[in-house]
Amino acid sequence: MHAETNSTAARHALVFGASGLVGRHLMLALANAGAEVTAAVRTAESGERVQQWLNNHGAKQPVRTMIVDFDAPEILDGGQNDCASVTEIHNCAGLYRFGMTAKEARSANVGIVEKLIRFAKKLPMLQRVVHISGYRVGGQDPAMVPWNDAHRDALYKKLGAYEASKVESDAIIQALAQSAEISLTIVNPSSVIGDSATGESEQFIGLASTIEQIYNREMAALPSGEAVFLPIVTVDYFANFMAAAAVDPEAAGRAYWVLDDNTPALPALLTHLGEHLGAVVPKFKIPVRVIQRLPRWITQADPETLSFMSTDRYPTAAANELAARHGLEQPDTLMSLERWADYLAAHRFGAAGEPNRRFINAGDIRTFELGDHNSARIIFPGLPVNADTWADIADGIQGRALDLPGLGLSAGDGIGDWRQWLPAVLGEQPADLIGHSVGSAAAVLAAEEHPERVKSLTLVAPFFLQARAAGVASSRLLVSAYLRRATAQRLSHQLTESTANADALESSVSDLRRGTAKRVAAHLATARSAEWRDELRGALSRFRGPIQIIWGSDDPLESAAIERLTSLPNVEFSVIQGAGHHPQLTHAGELLALLRR
């Protein structure tokens, strides 16, 4: 029989599944609580990423890593001898994925707990095992273990492989822990969302994928029913709960349903987040029981996810009492949901992995920004591309790129927002502005209206110094229709005469389909205005700071414009040979060298 938990004793926590969303936040909570922490990871590279993540998130002490292989005779590379001082094990390991076969799911979620308990039995100082189960699967009867084949097959057929494997592992770990006389605490979380302060999350399935469908206008109807309850819990609250439960004497042999009782009903939750993200929220609603009977090609949802749309409620009183004993408070529900949704959208629901991506409020306009938020080197992208196409350049000059109002991922209506938006973007320190295409107009307007806050101007392919676009570019309807339907390959060929840049344009295509095509067409039409072009040329000539004008040899400026500017002592010209209107796509190295100079 292992010793009873003593919350004042030295803690050594061994965390399986350490590289996952919950595992990393749990280790952060444990390290900051003063525990010695060992992370069980599958590869050395995974261990390095975990260490870097913990360092970046302010871990107060280092974490040791060990390689785990659940298929090896000894699941940890050092065996139990290197874990002799471990007092608590946290099992965050497993596979959260829909569409698995029963064999895959059982190997990942059932096989792991069997091997983990066999390992745990050998640890002399072990006081507690904390196991993550699930709010829909917890509370199984260990007396039914071992399951017969008929019962197992029926359950896997009814629930799907993922959920059934979690049900089975819940029962098995209880039975094995009882047999081994191991003190076990089970935590049953609801849908785990991002950090309550930052929204950070790398988990993009489940509820996150539903929000993505709404955001991308891929959902025709919402589920109806004010009683439909898909509860959430923030990952930082859940991690702190696990850390507390491991040393709480009353938690031995208990199971806790950990979720936020204040989670809105599912239709209200989806509507709120859709509106927060500026998405077009479907007005049509379908009862959940009908959705669960529709074919997958209509719902666009994995059948295994549909059982989570339920009216069930869960026994949270014990978890709330434990949280109160340890001074844990649920963070504000709606604020946490909004920050999570912002993080998902800013990272394009997993398609964009760069860390420095965010939404900011600039002049009361929800604005997407990437790069160094504190940098005074600011990039305004052109049309019809977005800030993502400038991410490497922004990184290379330690700058930041922002989608103009109404374009890319930014809210707003367009050029009419610039006067309130630009001063908020500039900040207090004098800025070096880099404007591309129509973004060059934003840069010049900022310099004209706030000269004391603009240090220099770099204009890349400034449209107002080039010949006016002719023909189809003057028709908003045709341009908008073309852009809404353009593929990345087609857009790449249109912009660069090659399909080589299609991958870099996938995010721009996504934005155009989501609703920016109409505003892009309006900007292009405005850019043809002779009056506006003259105003911008005049404003540029009045700016007294350094001006660098960069263009591609295949996308020339008007000779008359060059002649007028040549007489100004503060203007420098640079031509990139072989480049067209989008050198950030085709000649990034040459462009970066000029910007660094």
Stockholm file with secondary structure:
# STOCKHOLM 1.0

chainA/1-597         MHAETNSTAARHALVFGASGLVGRHLMLALANAGAEVTAAVRTAESGERVQQWLNNHGAKQPVRTMIVDFDAPEILDGGQNDCASVTEIHNCAGLYRFGMTAKEARSANVGIVEKLIRFAKKLPMLQRVVHISGYRVGGQDPAMVPWNDAHRDALYKKLGAYEASKVESDAIIQALAQSAEISLTIVNPSSVIGDSATGESEQFIGLASTIEQIYNREMAALPSGEAVFLPIVTVDYFANFMAAAAVDPEAAGRAYWVLDDNTPALPALLTHLGEHLGAVVPKFKIPVRVIQRLPRWITQADPETLSFMSTDRYPTAAANELAARHGLEQPDTLMSLERWADYLAAHRFGAAGEPNRRFINAGDIRTFELGDHNSARIIFPGLPVNADTWADIADGIQGRALDLPGLGLSAGDGIGDWRQWLPAVLGEQPADLIGHSVGSAAAVLAAEEHPERVKSLTLVAPFFLQARAAGVASSRLLVSAYLRRATAQRLSHQLTESTANADALESSVSDLRRGTAKRVAAHLATARSAEWRDELRGALSRFRGPIQIIWGSDDPLESAAIERLTSLPNVEFSVIQGAGHHPQLTHAGELLALLRR
#=GR chainA/1-597 SS CCCCCCTTSCCEEEEETTTSHHHHHHHHHHHHTTCEEEEEESSHHHHHHHHHHHHHTTCSSCCEEEEBCTTSSSSBTTTGGGGTTCCEEEECCSCCCSSCCHHHHIIIIIHHHHHHHHHHTTCTTCCEEEEECCTTTCCCCGGGCSCCHHHHHHHHHHHCHHHHHHHHHHHHHHHHHHHHTCCEEEEEECEEECCTTTCCCCCCSTHHHHHHHHHTTCCSCEEECTTCBCCEEEHHHHHHHHHHHTTCGGGTTCEEEECCTTCCCHHHHHHHHHHHTTCCCCCCEEEHHHHTTSCHHHHCSCGGGGGGSBCCCCCCHHHHHHHHHTTCCCCCHHHHHHHHHHHHHHTGGGTCCCSCEEEEEETTEEEEEEECTTCSEEEECCSSCCGGGGHHHHHHTTCEEECCTTSTTCCSCSGGGHHHHHHHHHCSSCEEEEEETHHHHHHHHHHHHCGGGEEEEEEESCGGGSCCCCGGGGCHHHHHHHHHHCCHHHHHHHHHSSSTTTGGGHHHHHHIIIIIHHHHHHHHHHTTCHHHHHHHHHHHHHCCSCEEEEEETTSCCCHHHHHHHHTCTTEEEEEETTCCSCHHHHCHHHHHHHHHC
#=GC SS_cons         CCCCCCTTSCCEEEEETTTSHHHHHHHHHHHHTTCEEEEEESSHHHHHHHHHHHHHTTCSSCCEEEEBCTTSSSSBTTTGGGGTTCCEEEECCSCCCSSCCHHHHIIIIIHHHHHHHHHHTTCTTCCEEEEECCTTTCCCCGGGCSCCHHHHHHHHHHHCHHHHHHHHHHHHHHHHHHHHTCCEEEEEECEEECCTTTCCCCCCSTHHHHHHHHHTTCCSCEEECTTCBCCEEEHHHHHHHHHHHTTCGGGTTCEEEECCTTCCCHHHHHHHHHHHTTCCCCCCEEEHHHHTTSCHHHHCSCGGGGGGSBCCCCCCHHHHHHHHHTTCCCCCHHHHHHHHHHHHHHTGGGTCCCSCEEEEEETTEEEEEEECTTCSEEEECCSSCCGGGGHHHHHHTTCEEECCTTSTTCCSCSGGGHHHHHHHHHCSSCEEEEEETHHHHHHHHHHHHCGGGEEEEEEESCGGGSCCCCGGGGCHHHHHHHHHHCCHHHHHHHHHSSSTTTGGGHHHHHHIIIIIHHHHHHHHHHTTCHHHHHHHHHHHHHCCSCEEEEEETTSCCCHHHHHHHHTCTTEEEEEETTCCSCHHHHCHHHHHHHHHC
//
